[in-house]
Amino acid sequence: MTSHDFLADRFQGHRPHLKTVAYRMLGSRIAALDILSGPDRLAQLDLTRLEP
């Protein structure tokens, strides 16, 4: 297991609580789900293609 996998698993474990907090802050379930999908989108990026 890589450190990325470890962190992703921890994030997934906290997702229900984070969704509740985001909903309370934003007042919208759709917005809360959108915010929590950000890390999933970042994980799918191919960082090897980025130039320094």
Helices and strands as residue ranges (DSSP letters): H 3-26, H 29-43, G 47-49
